[in-house]
């Protein structure tokens, strides 16, 4: 199915234009990407493992993806987590902790990073087969180790997040 994105300006405002995923965007056009840190009451973070068929195969990551036409940042992050992990996050347990702008000639984007506080039983998750093959709770130090071992998708913002979470 074709995925359509709202085109945003550098401030995150909708321009009224849309673009199909994978199609080139013009200079100064952005789309919205969301990421969800999910932290439990023990201070651990839920990470998921990408399937072998994806880019960055078999690496760990935090759940995220692109907002589709008409979605708010919150709607997009809740949908992505539900799609990839089968997990219905409580929107009242979440807060946007950061917004970063990534200009790029091919596919510029604005990243909203969310933090949700919620206890979840990993054994009850339902993985989207084409996206996720595993999930687990880990401490911050374990994420840092996975990054050093090149076993975690390296997003520039991860080190910045520790200040806010």
N, C-alpha and C positions, 0 to 999 in steps of 0.2 A: 504494500500500500504506500502511496506517495505521502511523504511527510512535508508539510509546509510550515515555514517559520515566518513570524512577523519580522520585518526589517525595522531596526531601531536606529536612532541617532546615537552619538557618543555619550549622551546623557541618559540613555535608556528609554527614551520616549518613542512610542510607535510612530512610524512615518506614514502609515496607511498603505505601504507596499508589502508584498510578501515574496518569498523566494522558496523554491523547492530545494530540499536538502540535496547537497552535492552540486548544485548549480553555482556558478561564480557570482560573487557579490561585488558591488562597486566599492571604490575607496570611500571611506567614511560611512559605510553601512555595516551594521552589527546584528547579530542574533543573540538571543538569551540562552545561556547554559546555566544549569543549577547543579549543586552538589550538596549531599546531606551527610554531615557528621552525625552519628547516632551514638550517644553516650549512655551507659547504664549507671545504676546507683553505686557500682563498684569503681567507677572512673575508667571503665574500659570502653573501647570504641568498636563498633561493628564494621568489619571490612568484608568485602566479597571478592571472590576470585573470578577473573574473566575466563571465558571458555577459550579453547584452543583455536577456534576459527576467527576470533576477533583480533584487531590490532592490539599490540601488547599482550600476546597470548599467555594465558596461565599466570598472569600477574595479579597481585592483590590491589584493591582500590577502595575508595569510598564511592557509594552509589551516586550516580549523576546522569545527566543527559540534557538534551535540548528541549526548550519549551516549544510547543506547537502553537499555531495561529490562535490567538484569542486567550491564551493561558496567562495567568499572573505567575510570578515567580513561585509563590506558595503552591498554587495549583500544580505547577510543573514538577516541583520537588516531591510533592505527595504522590503524584501519578508515577513518576520514575521509580520511587521506592516500592510502590505497590506492584508495578509491572515486573521489576527485576527480582524482587525478593518475596512478593506475595504478602507484604507487610503494610497494614493500614496504620500509618503514624497518626498520633493525636496532634492535630494542628496547634492546639493550645500549648503543647510541650516544645514548640519550635520557635526559634528566632533567627532572623537573618543576621549573621555576624560580620559579613564583609561583602563588598561589591568591588570587583576588579575589572578593568577594561583592557582587552587584549587586541590592539590594532594589528592588522595583518592584511596583506594585499589579497589573499585568496579567500579567507573565511574569518573575518574579524568577529569577535564575540565579547559579550559582557558576562562575567561569571558572578552569580550570586551564591554565596556559601552559607548554608544553614546549619544550625546545631539543634538537634532534638534530644531531649532527655527522656529516655524511655527504657524500661526493662523488657527484654524480649527473650523468649526461649528459641534459640537458634534451630532446634530440632523441628520447630513448627513453621519454619520458612519454606516457601515454595519458589524454587528458582526458575527464572525464565530460561529455558534450555539453550537458546542461541546466545545468551548473554552471560549467565552466571553458572558456575559449577560447584561453588562452595562458599561458606561464610563462617566467620568466627569472631569472638570477642578478643581484643588484644589491648595491651597497655600502650601508651604513647611510645615508650622505649622500644617496644617490639615493632611498631610502625617504622621508627627510625632505622632499626636494624634491617628490616625488609627493603627499605629505600637504599641503604648502603650495599645490600646484596643484589641490587637490581631486580628485586622480586615484587616491587610495588610500582604502580604507575606514578611517575614523577611529575606532579603538577607543581609549578612554581609557587603556588600559594600555600602549600602545606606548611612550610616553616613559618609563614606569616600567621597562620591560623592558631598556632599554639598560644600566641599572645591573647587571643580572644576567647579561647576555650579552656 
